Amino acid sequence: MKWGAEDKQRLWFWAKLQTVFSRMNWFKSVLNPSLMLIRLATTAVFLASAISAQSSHIYDMSQPAGGSRIDFAMHTLFGKLDGDDYFDIPGEIGFEVTSPVEPFLTGQLREASTGPLVMTPLVHGWIPNPLPFLPHLVDVYARDLEFYFSGLPFPIDSATGNFMADAIISFTNGEIEIISLGVTTIWPMASLGSDPFQIPGRIKQYGGKVEAILDFDLRWADSYGGMSLAVDCSGLIPCEALIPGVSPSLNVPALVAGQQATFDYSGGIAQSTTWLGASVQGLGTTPIAPLHIQLDLQSPIPVSTSVTDAAGNCSWTLQVPNASGLSVWFQACQMGLTTPVVATSVQ
């Protein structure tokens, strides 16, 4: 079949007409109010998700030196065990929040980027034999246990910082050894975990620091190789982290007796009161509760105050006393922040 010039022109016309109608239908759909609302709603959800993803922050929150103390009790079919009744869990706790600073709206527990919590020291519990010259009826050893908290997102009261966290304990290492009537059972803990449970707590920002506390209380029970074991654990877990973008430091110049010296503070919170402290007795531990900090000075003396600029910096120009040979330790602080101690002496 041959196509004539007239046929080709007609085919071209229909093709153009279909293109026009197709574009008109698309244009109508764009102007359709209901479809526009759907598109706007979809776009809003997408943007909200994108903003949330960009603004959320994961803190690796450190505990006090040595970790938090957890009281516990172990039970078997033979009864409650004697022996060790607490352990420590040094390490950091991962805490994801919707924003790196207040207000915090939701949170989620997770493994810290620095690794799991470590249970120390080795825990040993036993049930004594009624005949004291015979071995224990049961010996239980918990060794090298490592774990972390995780769970689903949970709401945070933006005014008080209170929350009820949904949590799971996941073990990554360690074992429990049970010796009962001469029979030894090794219970590997890696890849095991608890059932979901709840941990009440609070998270608040204090200047350049975020503090959280978890009120940990859990009963964990399972059986292995015909032997059952139940463990009750409870304790308060305080933890803290600096907010992003702060790294306070103090620069102390050479101190010449009778002359002026300028002390420079940097890396702090913008437009915030800053204190300069000193000690002539050396290093120590001095909590300053209103500021939520602990100075590393013994018997610190307040030297001067200032207010940081928009970059978080400030300085003090002070008269150096006529006390050549005097050793002095300096430290600066803001709400929630302290600098490293700088030790020097007057020349």
C-alpha positions in Angstrom: 0.0 0.0 0.0 1.4 3.3 -1.1 1.0 6.6 0.9 0.1 9.6 -1.1 0.9 13.2 -0.2 -2.7 13.7 1.0 -2.6 10.7 3.2 0.7 11.8 4.8 -0.8 15.3 5.5 -3.9 13.7 7.1 -1.7 11.4 9.3 0.5 14.4 10.3 -2.7 16.3 11.3 -4.1 13.6 13.5 -0.7 13.2 15.2 -0.6 16.9 16.0 -4.2 16.9 17.2 -3.5 14.0 19.6 -0.5 15.9 21.0 -2.6 18.9 21.6 -5.4 16.9 23.4 -2.8 15.1 25.4 -1.3 18.4 26.6 -4.8 19.8 27.3 -5.6 16.8 29.4 -2.4 17.2 31.4 -3.1 20.9 31.8 -6.6 20.2 33.1 -5.3 17.6 35.6 -2.8 20.1 36.9 -5.6 22.7 37.4 -7.9 20.1 39.0 -8.3 21.3 42.6 -8.4 17.9 44.2 -5.4 16.7 42.3 -3.6 19.9 43.1 -4.3 19.3 46.9 -3.0 15.8 46.6 0.2 17.0 44.9 0.6 19.7 47.5 0.1 17.3 50.4 2.5 14.8 48.9 5.1 17.6 48.4 4.6 18.8 51.9 5.1 15.3 53.3 8.2 14.9 51.2 9.6 18.2 52.4 8.8 17.5 56.0 10.6 14.2 55.8 13.6 15.8 54.1 13.7 18.6 56.7 13.4 16.1 59.5 16.2 14.0 58.1 18.4 17.0 57.8 17.8 18.4 61.2 17.8 15.2 63.3 21.0 14.6 65.3 22.5 11.5 66.9 24.4 12.0 70.1 27.0 9.7 71.5 26.3 10.5 75.2 29.1 9.8 77.6 28.5 8.5 81.2 30.5 9.4 84.3 33.9 7.9 84.6 33.7 4.2 85.1 30.1 4.0 83.9 26.8 3.8 85.7 26.1 1.4 88.6 23.4 -1.2 87.9 22.1 -3.2 90.9 21.0 -6.7 90.0 19.8 -10.1 91.4 20.0 -13.5 89.8 17.5 -16.3 90.3 17.5 -20.0 89.3 15.3 -22.9 90.0 17.2 -23.3 93.3 16.5 -19.7 94.4 18.2 -16.4 94.6 22.0 -16.3 94.2 24.5 -15.0 96.7 27.6 -13.1 95.6 28.0 -10.0 93.4 25.0 -7.7 93.4 26.0 -4.9 91.0 28.0 -4.1 87.9 29.1 -1.0 86.0 28.4 -0.3 82.3 31.1 2.1 80.9 30.6 3.3 77.4 28.5 5.7 75.5 24.7 5.6 74.7 23.4 6.5 71.3 20.5 8.9 71.4 18.8 10.3 68.3 16.7 13.5 68.6 14.8 15.5 66.1 17.1 18.5 66.6 20.6 19.0 68.0 19.1 21.6 70.3 15.9 22.2 72.2 13.0 21.8 71.7 13.3 18.0 71.5 10.1 16.4 70.1 11.0 12.8 69.6 13.9 10.5 70.5 15.3 7.0 69.7 17.8 4.9 71.5 20.5 3.3 69.4 24.0 1.9 69.5 26.7 4.6 69.9 29.1 5.0 67.1 31.9 4.3 69.6 30.6 0.8 70.2 28.5 -1.1 72.8 28.3 -0.8 76.6 30.6 -3.2 78.5 29.5 -4.9 81.7 32.4 -4.8 84.3 33.7 -6.5 86.2 33.1 -10.3 85.9 30.0 -11.1 87.9 29.8 -14.3 90.1 26.8 -15.5 91.9 26.1 -18.8 93.7 23.8 -20.8 95.8 25.7 -22.4 98.7 25.4 -26.0 99.6 23.7 -26.7 102.9 26.7 -28.8 103.7 29.4 -26.0 103.7 32.3 -28.5 103.0 30.7 -29.4 99.6 30.8 -27.3 96.4 28.0 -24.8 95.7 24.8 -26.1 94.4 24.9 -23.5 91.6 27.6 -21.2 90.3 26.8 -18.5 87.7 29.4 -16.4 85.9 28.6 -13.5 83.6 31.6 -12.5 81.7 32.6 -10.1 78.8 29.0 -9.0 78.3 28.6 -6.2 75.7 25.3 -4.7 74.7 23.4 -1.7 73.5 20.0 -0.1 73.8 17.8 0.3 70.7 14.1 0.7 69.9 11.3 2.6 68.2 11.0 6.4 68.2 9.2 7.8 71.2 7.7 11.3 72.0 9.5 13.8 74.2 7.7 16.4 76.2 9.2 19.6 74.7 8.6 21.6 78.0 10.0 19.2 80.6 12.2 16.8 78.5 10.4 13.8 80.0 9.9 10.7 77.9 9.0 7.0 78.1 11.5 5.2 75.8 10.7 2.0 74.0 13.8 -0.1 74.3 15.4 -3.4 73.5 18.7 -4.7 74.8 20.8 -6.4 72.2 23.9 -8.4 73.2 27.0 -8.3 70.9 29.4 -10.4 73.0 29.9 -12.4 76.2 28.6 -15.5 77.8 26.9 -16.8 81.0 28.4 -19.9 82.5 26.2 -22.0 84.8 27.6 -24.8 86.9 24.9 -26.9 88.6 25.6 -30.1 90.5 28.8 -30.6 88.5 27.2 -30.0 85.1 28.6 -26.9 83.2 26.4 -25.0 80.7 27.8 -22.2 78.6 25.2 -19.7 77.4 26.5 -17.6 74.5 24.9 -14.1 74.6 26.0 -12.6 71.3 23.0 -12.0 69.0 20.5 -12.5 71.9 18.3 -9.7 73.1 15.5 -8.8 75.5 11.8 -8.4 74.9 10.7 -4.8 74.3 10.4 -2.8 77.5 10.1 0.8 78.6 12.6 3.2 80.2 11.4 6.4 81.7 13.8 9.3 81.4 14.5 13.0 80.7 16.7 14.9 78.3 17.4 18.6 78.6 19.8 21.2 77.1 21.9 23.3 79.4 23.7 25.9 77.4 26.4 24.0 75.4 25.5 20.6 76.8 22.7 18.1 76.5 22.1 15.9 79.6 19.9 12.8 79.7 19.1 10.3 82.4 17.5 6.8 82.0 15.7 5.1 84.9 16.7 1.5 83.9 14.6 -1.3 85.4 14.4 -4.7 83.7 13.6 -8.3 84.5 15.2 -10.7 81.9 14.5 -14.4 81.9 15.3 -17.3 79.6 16.4 -20.9 79.6 19.2 -22.8 77.9 20.1 -26.4 78.0 17.4 -27.2 80.5 18.6 -24.5 83.0 16.5 -21.4 83.6 17.9 -18.0 84.7 16.2 -14.8 85.7 18.0 -11.5 86.2 16.6 -8.3 87.8 18.5 -5.1 86.9 17.9 -1.5 87.9 19.8 1.7 88.1 20.0 5.3 87.0 22.1 6.0 83.9 23.1 9.6 83.5 24.8 10.7 80.3 25.7 13.9 78.5 27.2 15.3 75.3 28.2 18.7 74.0 26.0 20.3 71.3 27.5 20.5 67.8 29.7 23.3 66.9 31.2 24.1 70.3 34.8 23.4 71.3 35.7 25.8 74.1 39.3 26.7 74.6 41.3 29.2 76.7 44.5 30.9 75.6 46.7 32.2 78.4 49.6 34.5 77.5 52.9 34.8 79.3 52.2 36.4 82.7 54.6 39.1 83.7 54.4 40.5 87.2 52.9 44.0 87.3 51.9 44.1 83.6 48.6 43.5 81.8 47.7 40.2 80.1 44.9 39.3 77.7 43.1 36.0 78.1 41.2 34.7 75.0 38.2 32.4 75.1 37.0 30.8 71.9 34.7 28.1 70.6 31.9 28.7 73.1 28.2 29.6 72.9 27.4 32.9 71.2 26.3 35.9 73.3 26.6 34.1 76.6 28.1 34.9 79.9 31.5 33.4 80.4 33.5 33.1 83.6 37.3 32.9 84.0 38.4 31.0 87.1 41.8 30.4 88.7 43.4 28.3 91.4 46.7 28.6 93.2 46.3 25.1 94.7 46.2 23.0 91.5 43.9 20.5 90.0 40.8 19.3 91.8 37.1 18.6 91.4 34.6 21.4 92.0 31.0 20.9 90.9 29.1 24.1 89.9 25.5 22.9 90.0 23.8 26.0 88.6 26.0 25.8 85.5 25.7 22.0 85.2 29.5 21.7 85.0 32.4 20.5 87.1 35.6 22.6 87.2 38.9 20.7 87.3 40.4 23.2 89.8 40.9 22.9 93.6 39.3 25.8 95.5 38.8 27.9 92.3 38.7 31.7 92.5 36.4 33.7 90.2 38.6 36.1 88.3 36.3 37.9 85.9 33.3 37.6 83.6 32.5 38.6 80.0 30.0 38.0 77.3 30.9 36.2 74.1 30.3 37.7 70.6 28.3 36.2 67.8 31.1 33.8 67.1 31.3 32.5 70.7 34.5 34.4 71.6 35.5 36.8 74.3 38.6 38.1 76.1 39.7 39.6 79.4 42.6 42.1 79.8 43.7 41.9 83.4 46.5 43.2 85.6 49.0 40.5 86.7 49.8 40.7 90.4 53.3 41.3 91.6 53.9 37.7 92.5 56.8 36.3 90.5 57.1 32.6 90.8 53.5 32.0 91.7 52.0 29.0 90.0 48.4 29.4 88.7 45.9 27.1 87.0 43.2 28.8 84.8 39.9 27.5 83.4 37.0 29.2 81.7 33.4 28.1 81.6 29.9 28.8 80.4 26.6 27.1 81.0 27.3 23.5 80.3 30.9 24.1 79.0 34.4 24.1 80.4 37.8 24.6 78.8 40.8 22.4 79.4 42.9 23.7 82.4 45.9 25.9 81.5 48.7 25.8 84.0 51.3 28.6 84.1 53.3 30.8 86.5 54.0 34.4 86.9 57.3 35.6 85.6 
